[in-house]
């Protein structure tokens, strides 16, 4: 089969690789119909994080079950399924409490299971990992585009909102106008936030944030952005969602948080490796830092209900669609900020 | 009047200084009968944090109201009162929500209000700041020794427990065997924790931790301590109290926290100025970081009820008592780890 492979910074190639096979009774092989390129893929693409050259990439697959092991009971061949970015067994302590990202099995995409940006992937724990799309929605292309973000970005934005303690009537500042930030705006709006202040620096993305429910936007960075947010919130927000995953954005989040407030964060904190995080601002103001890698499997059913119900639609974050051969161009477009998020259809 | 004055690292002197006076209608002047030296005082004493030479020190006074301004209604001359370490107005947004440490007035000890280690102090907001000790307990020396820690350390330990989400039946790891850690053990025990694992490296202090309710102790640091704690908790604790206030202790807290758990922290995070905090461990495991400078005023009434009721007694943390002239020796004893915490009786 064909799949995207990392060949070094800036180099993604589509190569012929072995197709994952059902080997254990709990396996399922999925023919990937829809997948995506993630903002987090750009870290290795830009050479800012380590990744083994030759490794398969991608972690947001949705598709049709091709084959299952004999122990699998929740899905069968022909079912449309979503595979959240973190593979989960569904049975360990952490999966049982909904913290699927801490699954004790520590299974991951890669050689054995394939990467999300390829023709097929395998999950070693079909029953604990896959989310089945109801048949009546399983072949509607518009619905599928709206469901694909459940594999990662929509659940991640939702995790930021939940971690920030967003509830009905709240005022929240969302930092970041990328796909996660935009999903965060959607999630905050869905949770009933009254004021959603979206902070970023791309006019087009902030316009989309407004479509998604942002009541105010701040197109600025650093001190200027902080001042404006503090002005709009009369001194800081009780709920701040850090949706960038950079040390500078976390500093902004701390500066924007009201004393006693909560920062929900979901981005891999890049740029704090060297400098670390200055937690004095958190300490002085008793600001809580909550969040982490998003257990999107835990949120899939409730978010799916709203997506298929038509009240939640993250599809506009996909501003570019490519086939498998278009994946390298998709990375380039995201790296150059031409595309917010790229949808990949490996079989088109 | 006489008061302790900072004269540079390692140098505390008792000097003649002006006595604070009632100047505004909300002021109260207190004759300090009991006060203490705080672990946080050691930071400037050791030259590890900046402090103006010539400034008055101390922030944990208890005493008798000497004189009040005409607007003061909650206390009158002759009342025994506790003055929490953070001066609070009682009327701003933050005081009203119990976050007294974020009081908008930003009043502090020092020249105008005196330092806690002196014969008199003044609070500019008697009604919003002082906690009155009921008359029936106001002159019992044993009770007063047990109430003095309400000015800071007991409320701080309690804040660590509350911030770590400690509840009945929980397992909690308390990092630090200083006065705050020991108070944290007391607080966790009071909140009903079933297993309290106290971590430190002084046998005598860990023995006191056991008296205070610790069910297990770990006398080690770094990797060894982490391994032992993870072993005792079968992989990490859902509740961790960081009661040291150092970057290395925070690292230990992160390593000891179970995925999905919460770290309650209350120590000024020294040693992270340069290195910052590596939050990757928090991120990967969705570990929440909650706490900050403790709003002990908010906890004073409930803790006082248990102290005067006889079910809560932090007095054993005072292992040395001095008069005002003994304050320099008190600093030395705490710096040399001879004393856990020093009680000061300025008028003895």
Interface residues (C-beta under 8 A of the other chain):
Chain A: X94 X97 X99 X101 X102 X250 X259 X260 X265 X268 X269 X272 X273 X275 X276 X277 X278 X279 X280 X282 X283 X284 X285 X286 X287 X288 X289 X290 X291 X292 X293 X295
Chain B: X94 X97 X99 X101 X102 X259 X260 X265 X268 X269 X272 X273 X275 X276 X277 X278 X279 X280 X282 X283 X284 X285 X286 X287 X288 X289 X290 X291 X292 X293 X295
